[in-house]
Structures are given as C-alpha cells and as structure tokens.
Amino acid sequence: MRVWPESRVGRWAITLAGFNVAGVVLIVLAFALNVVEPATSYTDSWPQLVWGLGIWACGIGAVVTGVVAMVRHHERSWMVALATVLGLLPLPCCCRRSHWASSDLARGPHEGAE
C-alpha cells in the first residue's frame, strides 16, 4: 500500500480529514481550558454553531471524497482510508445529543415508565 495518494480526490480527502480533526481538537481544548463555555442549545452561541457545522462539513466531505477516491479512482493509499475513517469522527457528538440519552439507555426501555 502506498502512503501518499496519487489522485487529486484522495488528496482532498486527506485535507478535509485534517481540518476535521483539527477542528475537533481545537474545540475540545477550548472547552477543557475554559476558553469557551459550552452552549446549552444551538442558538446560544452562533460561533460554536458555525464551527460545529464546519467540522461536520469537513467530516462528511472527507468520507465522500475518500470513498470516491477508493472506489472510482482505485486509490490504495492507507492515508485515504484513514482520512475516510477520521471523517466519521464527529458522529459520536451527534449521537450524544439525540433524544436517546445515555441515561435512558442505561435504565432500559421499561424502567421509569409507570
């Protein structure tokens, strides 16, 4: 397997995955160092909303371009495969805010419904 991609689409996948990872790392550091206070809803902090949407756009773009590079352009670089997987990085953040909270899953489907 090659390291660097030969196709332009493969290079785009790596670039978008890099922006995706950098965005996640920066927002986690900002929260950890109390530089930014986490918003309680999507409309509390418009800069955080735009930042999060940018992370999502880069993640989705990395997955799409990575799959296109591997399937259509027959890219066999391990960095493109890694970029495709790293594009899924923001997915757990979405699942955390869904209506199925972790406490609901821990309780089970019938507990608390009396």
DRENNU-805295 format. One record per atom (N, C-alpha, C, O): chain; x, y, z; atom name; residue in three letters; residue number from 1. Coordinates in steps of 0.1 Angstrom, whole numbers, plus 5000, padded with zeros to 4 digits. Atoms other than C-alpha are relative to their C-alpha. Layout:
BEGIN
> ch,xx,yy,zz,at,aa,i
> A,X,Y,Z,CA,ALA,NUM
...
END
This chain:
BEGIN
> ch,xx,yy,zz,at,aa,i
> A,5008,4988,5000,N,MET,1
> A,5000,5000,5000,CA,MET,1
> A,5009,5012,5000,C,MET,1
> A,5019,5013,5007,O,MET,1
> A,4992,4987,5000,N,ARG,2
> A,5012,5035,4992,CA,ARG,2
> A,4996,5008,5012,C,ARG,2
> A,4986,5006,5018,O,ARG,2
> A,5003,4990,4989,N,VAL,3
> A,5014,5063,5017,CA,VAL,3
> A,4992,5012,4995,C,VAL,3
> A,4981,5015,5000,O,VAL,3
> A,5007,4988,5006,N,TRP,4
> A,5005,5093,4996,CA,TRP,4
> A,4991,4997,4989,C,TRP,4
> A,4994,4988,4981,O,TRP,4
> A,5009,5003,5011,N,PRO,5
> A,4976,5093,4973,CA,PRO,5
> A,5005,5006,4986,C,PRO,5
> A,5012,5015,4986,O,PRO,5
> A,4996,4996,5014,N,GLU,6
> A,4980,5096,4935,CA,GLU,6
> A,4989,5009,4994,C,GLU,6
> A,4992,5017,4986,O,GLU,6
> A,5011,4992,5006,N,SER,7
> A,4946,5112,4928,CA,SER,7
> A,4998,5013,5007,C,SER,7
> A,5001,5014,5019,O,SER,7
> A,5003,4987,4993,N,ARG,8
> A,4935,5147,4935,CA,ARG,8
> A,4989,4999,5010,C,ARG,8
> A,4989,5005,5020,O,ARG,8
> A,5011,5002,4991,N,VAL,9
> A,4904,5135,4951,CA,VAL,9
> A,5005,4994,5013,C,VAL,9
> A,5000,4997,5024,O,VAL,9
> A,4994,5006,4988,N,GLY,10
> A,4925,5114,4975,CA,GLY,10
> A,5007,5011,5009,C,GLY,10
> A,5006,5010,5021,O,GLY,10
> A,4993,4989,4992,N,ARG,11
> A,4945,5145,4985,CA,ARG,11
> A,4989,5009,5006,C,ARG,11
> A,4992,5014,5018,O,ARG,11
> A,5011,4992,4994,N,TRP,12
> A,4912,5164,4991,CA,TRP,12
> A,4995,4993,5012,C,TRP,12
> A,4992,4999,5022,O,TRP,12
> A,5005,5008,4989,N,ALA,13
> A,4901,5136,5014,CA,ALA,13
> A,5009,5002,5012,C,ALA,13
> A,5004,5004,5023,O,ALA,13
> A,4990,4998,4989,N,ILE,14
> A,4933,5139,5035,CA,ILE,14
> A,4999,5014,5005,C,ILE,14
> A,5000,5016,5017,O,ILE,14
> A,5001,4986,4996,N,THR,15
> A,4930,5177,5036,CA,THR,15
> A,4987,5002,5008,C,THR,15
> A,4988,5008,5019,O,THR,15
> A,5013,4998,4993,N,LEU,16
> A,4893,5176,5047,CA,LEU,16
> A,5000,4993,5013,C,LEU,16
> A,4995,4998,5023,O,LEU,16
> A,4999,5007,4988,N,ALA,17
> A,4900,5150,5073,CA,ALA,17
> A,5010,5007,5010,C,ALA,17
> A,5007,5007,5022,O,ALA,17
> A,4991,4992,4992,N,GLY,18
> A,4929,5171,5086,CA,GLY,18
> A,4993,5012,5007,C,GLY,18
> A,4995,5015,5019,O,GLY,18
> A,5008,4989,4995,N,PHE,19
> A,4906,5201,5090,CA,PHE,19
> A,4990,4995,5010,C,PHE,19
> A,4987,5001,5021,O,PHE,19
> A,5010,5006,4991,N,ASN,20
> A,4880,5178,5107,CA,ASN,20
> A,5007,4997,5013,C,ASN,20
> A,5001,5001,5024,O,ASN,20
> A,4993,5004,4987,N,VAL,21
> A,4905,5165,5133,CA,VAL,21
> A,5005,5013,5007,C,VAL,21
> A,5003,5014,5019,O,VAL,21
> A,4995,4988,4993,N,ALA,22
> A,4920,5199,5139,CA,ALA,22
> A,4988,5008,5006,C,ALA,22
> A,4990,5013,5017,O,ALA,22
> A,5012,4994,4995,N,GLY,23
> A,4885,5214,5144,CA,GLY,23
> A,4995,4994,5013,C,GLY,23
> A,4992,5001,5023,O,GLY,23
> A,5005,5007,4988,N,VAL,24
> A,4875,5187,5169,CA,VAL,24
> A,5010,5002,5012,C,VAL,24
> A,5006,5005,5023,O,VAL,24
> A,4989,4998,4990,N,VAL,25
> A,4909,5190,5188,CA,VAL,25
> A,4999,5014,5006,C,VAL,25
> A,5000,5016,5018,O,VAL,25
> A,5000,4986,4995,N,LEU,26
> A,4906,5228,5190,CA,LEU,26
> A,4988,5003,5008,C,LEU,26
> A,4989,5010,5019,O,LEU,26
> A,5012,4998,4992,N,ILE,27
> A,4870,5228,5203,CA,ILE,27
> A,5001,4993,5013,C,ILE,27
> A,4996,4998,5023,O,ILE,27
> A,4999,5008,4987,N,VAL,28
> A,4878,5201,5229,CA,VAL,28
> A,5010,5008,5009,C,VAL,28
> A,5008,5009,5021,O,VAL,28
> A,4990,4993,4992,N,LEU,29
> A,4909,5221,5240,CA,LEU,29
> A,4993,5013,5006,C,LEU,29
> A,4996,5017,5017,O,LEU,29
> A,5006,4988,4995,N,ALA,30
> A,4888,5253,5242,CA,ALA,30
> A,4990,4997,5011,C,ALA,30
> A,4990,5005,5021,O,ALA,30
> A,5009,5003,4989,N,PHE,31
> A,4862,5236,5264,CA,PHE,31
> A,5008,4996,5012,C,PHE,31
> A,5005,4999,5023,O,PHE,31
> A,4992,5005,4988,N,ALA,32
> A,4889,5219,5286,CA,ALA,32
> A,5007,5011,5007,C,ALA,32
> A,5008,5011,5019,O,ALA,32
> A,4992,4989,4993,N,LEU,33
> A,4908,5251,5292,CA,LEU,33
> A,4991,5012,5004,C,LEU,33
> A,4995,5022,5008,O,LEU,33
> A,5010,4990,4997,N,ASN,34
> A,4876,5271,5298,CA,ASN,34
> A,5001,5013,4992,C,ASN,34
> A,4998,5024,4997,O,ASN,34
> A,5000,4989,5009,N,VAL,35
> A,4882,5294,5269,CA,VAL,35
> A,4986,5003,4995,C,VAL,35
> A,4983,5015,4993,O,VAL,35
> A,5014,4998,5005,N,VAL,36
> A,4847,5288,5256,CA,VAL,36
> A,4991,4992,5009,C,VAL,36
> A,4994,4981,5014,O,VAL,36
> A,5010,5007,4991,N,GLU,37
> A,4817,5279,5277,CA,GLU,37
> A,4990,4992,4990,C,GLU,37
> A,4985,4998,4981,O,GLU,37
> A,5009,5007,5009,N,PRO,38
> A,4796,5251,5261,CA,PRO,38
> A,4986,5006,5000,C,PRO,38
> A,4981,5010,5010,O,PRO,38
> A,5013,4995,5001,N,ALA,39
> A,4763,5262,5248,CA,ALA,39
> A,4990,4990,5004,C,ALA,39
> A,4992,4978,5003,O,ALA,39
> A,5010,5009,4996,N,THR,40
> A,4731,5247,5261,CA,THR,40
> A,4990,4997,4989,C,THR,40
> A,4984,4986,4989,O,THR,40
> A,5009,5003,5012,N,SER,41
> A,4712,5249,5228,CA,SER,41
> A,5008,5005,4988,C,SER,41
> A,5018,5012,4989,O,SER,41
> A,4993,4996,5012,N,TYR,42
> A,4721,5255,5192,CA,TYR,42
> A,5000,5015,4998,C,TYR,42
> A,5009,5020,4991,O,TYR,42
> A,5001,4985,5002,N,THR,43
> A,4711,5292,5193,CA,THR,43
> A,5007,5008,5010,C,THR,43
> A,5006,5020,5010,O,THR,43
> A,4994,4993,4989,N,ASP,44
> A,4730,5301,5224,CA,ASP,44
> A,5013,5007,4995,C,ASP,44
> A,5016,5018,4998,O,ASP,44
> A,4988,4995,5005,N,SER,45
> A,4763,5306,5206,CA,SER,45
> A,5002,4997,4985,C,SER,45
> A,5005,4986,4981,O,SER,45
> A,4999,5002,5014,N,TRP,46
> A,4763,5312,5169,CA,TRP,46
> A,5014,4997,4995,C,TRP,46
> A,5015,4989,4986,O,TRP,46
> A,4987,5004,5004,N,PRO,47
> A,4801,5310,5166,CA,PRO,47
> A,5003,4985,5002,C,PRO,47
> A,5009,4978,4993,O,PRO,47
> A,4999,5014,4998,N,GLN,48
> A,4800,5275,5181,CA,GLN,48
> A,4992,4992,4990,C,GLN,48
> A,4996,4981,4986,O,GLN,48
> A,5008,5007,5010,N,LEU,49
> A,4772,5265,5157,CA,LEU,49
> A,5007,5000,4987,C,LEU,49
> A,5007,4990,4980,O,LEU,49
> A,4993,4999,5013,N,VAL,50
> A,4792,5277,5127,CA,VAL,50
> A,5012,4991,5000,C,VAL,50
> A,5015,4984,4991,O,VAL,50
> A,4988,5008,4998,N,TRP,51
> A,4823,5260,5140,CA,TRP,51
> A,4996,4985,4999,C,TRP,51
> A,5003,4977,4992,O,TRP,51
> A,5005,5014,5001,N,GLY,52
> A,4804,5227,5145,CA,GLY,52
> A,4995,4996,4987,C,GLY,52
> A,4998,4985,4982,O,GLY,52
> A,5004,5003,5014,N,LEU,53
> A,4788,5229,5111,CA,LEU,53
> A,5012,4999,4991,C,LEU,53
> A,5012,4990,4981,O,LEU,53
> A,4987,5002,5008,N,GLY,54
> A,4823,5234,5096,CA,GLY,54
> A,5006,4987,5002,C,GLY,54
> A,5011,4981,4993,O,GLY,54
> A,4995,5013,4997,N,ILE,55
> A,4835,5204,5114,CA,ILE,55
> A,4992,4989,4993,C,ILE,55
> A,4998,4979,4987,O,ILE,55
> A,5008,5010,5007,N,TRP,56
> A,4806,5184,5101,CA,TRP,56
> A,5002,5000,4985,C,TRP,56
> A,5003,4989,4979,O,TRP,56
> A,4999,4999,5014,N,ALA,57
> A,4810,5196,5066,CA,ALA,57
> A,5014,4994,4995,C,ALA,57
> A,5014,4987,4985,O,ALA,57
> A,4987,5006,5003,N,CYS,58
> A,4847,5187,5066,CA,CYS,58
> A,5000,4985,5002,C,CYS,58
> A,5006,4977,4994,O,CYS,58
> A,5001,5014,4997,N,GLY,59
> A,4839,5153,5081,CA,GLY,59
> A,4993,4992,4989,C,GLY,59
> A,4997,4982,4984,O,GLY,59
> A,5008,5006,5011,N,ILE,60
> A,4812,5145,5055,CA,ILE,60
> A,5008,5000,4987,C,ILE,60
> A,5008,4991,4979,O,ILE,60
> A,4992,4999,5012,N,GLY,61
> A,4834,5158,5027,CA,GLY,61
> A,5012,4990,5000,C,GLY,61
> A,5015,4985,4989,O,GLY,61
> A,4989,5009,4999,N,ALA,62
> A,4863,5136,5039,CA,ALA,62
> A,4995,4986,4997,C,ALA,62
> A,5002,4978,4990,O,ALA,62
> A,5006,5013,5002,N,VAL,63
> A,4841,5105,5039,CA,VAL,63
> A,4996,4998,4985,C,VAL,63
> A,5000,4988,4979,O,VAL,63
> A,5004,5001,5014,N,VAL,64
> A,4826,5112,5005,CA,VAL,64
> A,5012,5000,4990,C,VAL,64
> A,5012,4991,4982,O,VAL,64
> A,4989,5000,5009,N,THR,65
> A,4858,5121,4988,CA,THR,65
> A,5009,4988,5002,C,THR,65
> A,5015,4983,4992,O,THR,65
> A,4992,5012,4998,N,GLY,66
> A,4876,5092,5004,CA,GLY,66
> A,4994,4988,4994,C,GLY,66
> A,5001,4980,4987,O,GLY,66
> A,5007,5012,5006,N,VAL,67
> A,4850,5067,4992,CA,VAL,67
> A,5001,5002,4985,C,VAL,67
> A,5004,4992,4978,O,VAL,67
> A,4998,4998,5015,N,VAL,68
> A,4851,5083,4957,CA,VAL,68
> A,5014,4997,4995,C,VAL,68
> A,5016,4990,4985,O,VAL,68
> A,4986,5003,5004,N,ALA,69
> A,4889,5081,4956,CA,ALA,69
> A,5003,4985,5000,C,ALA,69
> A,5010,4980,4991,O,ALA,69
> A,4997,5014,4999,N,MET,70
> A,4889,5045,4967,CA,MET,70
> A,4992,4992,4990,C,MET,70
> A,4998,4982,4984,O,MET,70
> A,5008,5008,5009,N,VAL,71
> A,4861,5033,4945,CA,VAL,71
> A,5002,5004,4986,C,VAL,71
> A,5004,4995,4977,O,VAL,71
> A,4999,4996,5014,N,ARG,72
> A,4862,5054,4914,CA,ARG,72
> A,5014,5002,4994,C,ARG,72
> A,5016,4998,4983,O,ARG,72
> A,4986,4997,5005,N,HIS,73
> A,4899,5063,4912,CA,HIS,73
> A,5009,4989,5004,C,HIS,73
> A,5021,4989,5002,O,HIS,73
> A,4992,5011,4996,N,HIS,74
> A,4911,5030,4927,CA,HIS,74
> A,5012,5004,5008,C,HIS,74
> A,5023,4998,5007,O,HIS,74
> A,4990,4995,4991,N,GLU,75
> A,4931,5048,4953,CA,GLU,75
> A,5003,4989,5011,C,GLU,75
> A,4994,4984,5017,O,GLU,75
> A,4997,5010,4991,N,ARG,76
> A,4950,5024,4975,CA,ARG,76
> A,5010,5005,5011,C,ARG,76
> A,5018,4997,5017,O,ARG,76
> A,4991,4994,4990,N,SER,77
> A,4968,5048,4999,CA,SER,77
> A,4993,4998,5014,C,SER,77
> A,4981,4999,5015,O,SER,77
> A,5005,5002,4987,N,TRP,78
> A,4964,5040,5036,CA,TRP,78
> A,4996,5013,5006,C,TRP,78
> A,4987,5013,5015,O,TRP,78
> A,5004,4987,4995,N,MET,79
> A,4962,5077,5043,CA,MET,79
> A,4986,5004,4995,C,MET,79
> A,4978,5011,5003,O,MET,79
> A,5014,4997,5004,N,VAL,80
> A,4930,5080,5022,CA,VAL,80
> A,4990,4991,5008,C,VAL,80
> A,4979,4996,5012,O,VAL,80
> A,5009,5009,4992,N,ALA,81
> A,4915,5050,5041,CA,ALA,81
> A,4999,5006,5014,C,ALA,81
> A,4988,5006,5020,O,ALA,81
> A,5000,4994,4987,N,LEU,82
> A,4925,5067,5074,CA,LEU,82
> A,4991,5013,5000,C,LEU,82
> A,4984,5016,5009,O,LEU,82
> A,5008,4988,5001,N,ALA,83
> A,4910,5100,5062,CA,ALA,83
> A,4985,4997,4999,C,ALA,83
> A,4977,5005,5005,O,ALA,83
> A,5014,5004,5001,N,THR,84
> A,4878,5083,5053,CA,THR,84
> A,4994,4996,5014,C,THR,84
> A,4983,5000,5017,O,THR,84
> A,5005,5004,4987,N,VAL,85
> A,4875,5068,5088,CA,VAL,85
> A,5000,5012,5009,C,VAL,85
> A,4990,5013,5017,O,VAL,85
> A,5000,4988,4992,N,LEU,86
> A,4885,5100,5105,CA,LEU,86
> A,4989,5010,4997,C,LEU,86
> A,4985,5018,5005,O,LEU,86
> A,5012,4991,5004,N,GLY,87
> A,4857,5118,5086,CA,GLY,87
> A,4988,4997,5008,C,GLY,87
> A,4979,5005,5010,O,GLY,87
> A,5012,5004,4991,N,LEU,88
> A,4833,5099,5109,CA,LEU,88
> A,5002,5004,5014,C,LEU,88
> A,4994,5001,5023,O,LEU,88
> A,4997,4996,4986,N,LEU,89
> A,4849,5115,5140,CA,LEU,89
> A,4989,5008,5006,C,LEU,89
> A,4986,5006,5018,O,LEU,89
> A,5011,4992,4993,N,PRO,90
> A,4820,5140,5147,CA,PRO,90
> A,4988,4992,5002,C,PRO,90
> A,4979,4997,5009,O,PRO,90
> A,5012,5008,4998,N,LEU,91
> A,4794,5112,5146,CA,LEU,91
> A,4996,4998,5014,C,LEU,91
> A,4985,4999,5018,O,LEU,91
> A,5004,5002,4986,N,PRO,92
> A,4796,5104,5184,CA,PRO,92
> A,4994,5013,5006,C,PRO,92
> A,4986,5012,5015,O,PRO,92
> A,5005,4987,4994,N,CYS,93
> A,4790,5141,5191,CA,CYS,93
> A,4985,5002,4997,C,CYS,93
> A,4977,5007,5005,O,CYS,93
> A,5014,4999,5004,N,CYS,94
> A,4757,5139,5172,CA,CYS,94
> A,4991,4990,5009,C,CYS,94
> A,4980,4993,5013,O,CYS,94
> A,5007,5010,4993,N,CYS,95
> A,4746,5107,5189,CA,CYS,95
> A,4998,5004,5015,C,CYS,95
> A,4988,5000,5021,O,CYS,95
> A,5001,4996,4987,N,ARG,96
> A,4752,5122,5223,CA,ARG,96
> A,4989,5010,5003,C,ARG,96
> A,4983,5010,5013,O,ARG,96
> A,5010,4991,4999,N,ARG,97
> A,4727,5149,5217,CA,ARG,97
> A,4986,4995,4995,C,ARG,97
> A,4976,5003,4995,O,ARG,97
> A,5012,5005,5005,N,SER,98
> A,4700,5127,5203,CA,SER,98
> A,4990,4998,5012,C,SER,98
> A,4994,4999,5024,O,SER,98
> A,5009,5001,4989,N,HIS,99
> A,4668,5121,5223,CA,HIS,99
> A,5002,4987,5008,C,HIS,99
> A,4996,4985,5018,O,HIS,99
> A,4996,5012,4993,N,TRP,100
> A,4682,5087,5233,CA,TRP,100
> A,5012,5003,5009,C,TRP,100
> A,5023,5000,5005,O,TRP,100
> A,4989,4997,4991,N,ALA,101
> A,4703,5099,5262,CA,ALA,101
> A,5006,4988,5006,C,ALA,101
> A,4999,4977,5007,O,ALA,101
> A,4993,5012,4994,N,SER,102
> A,4728,5075,5278,CA,SER,102
> A,4993,4996,5012,C,SER,102
> A,4993,4984,5015,O,SER,102
> A,5007,5004,4988,N,SER,103
> A,4708,5076,5310,CA,SER,103
> A,4987,4992,4996,C,SER,103
> A,4984,4983,5004,O,SER,103
> A,5012,5007,5004,N,ASP,104
> A,4677,5064,5291,CA,ASP,104
> A,5004,4986,4996,C,ASP,104
> A,4997,4976,4998,O,ASP,104
> A,4996,5013,5004,N,LEU,105
> A,4697,5035,5276,CA,LEU,105
> A,5005,4992,5012,C,LEU,105
> A,5003,4979,5011,O,LEU,105
> A,4995,5008,4988,N,ALA,106
> A,4712,5025,5310,CA,ALA,106
> A,4988,4995,5008,C,ALA,106
> A,4988,4985,5014,O,ALA,106
> A,5012,5004,4992,N,ARG,107
> A,4677,5024,5326,CA,ARG,107
> A,4993,4989,4993,C,ARG,107
> A,4987,4980,5000,O,ARG,107
> A,5008,5010,5007,N,GLY,108
> A,4662,5002,5299,CA,GLY,108
> A,4987,5005,4995,C,GLY,108
> A,4983,5016,4999,O,GLY,108
> A,5012,4995,5007,N,PRO,109
> A,4630,5005,5279,CA,PRO,109
> A,4988,5001,5010,C,PRO,109
> A,4979,5009,5007,O,PRO,109
> A,5012,5000,4992,N,HIS,110
> A,4605,4998,5307,CA,HIS,110
> A,5002,5006,5014,C,HIS,110
> A,4992,5007,5021,O,HIS,110
> A,4999,4994,4987,N,GLU,111
> A,4620,5013,5338,CA,GLU,111
> A,4996,5014,5000,C,GLU,111
> A,4999,5022,4991,O,GLU,111
> A,5004,4986,4998,N,GLY,112
> A,4606,5046,5350,CA,GLY,112
> A,4987,5003,4993,C,GLY,112
> A,4982,5014,4994,O,GLY,112
> A,5013,4998,5007,N,ALA,113
> A,4575,5042,5328,CA,ALA,113
> A,4989,4994,5008,C,ALA,113
> A,4985,4982,5005,O,ALA,113
> A,5011,5006,4991,N,GLU,114
> A,4548,5037,5354,CA,GLU,114
> A,4988,5007,4999,C,GLU,114
> A,4978,5003,5005,O,GLU,114
END
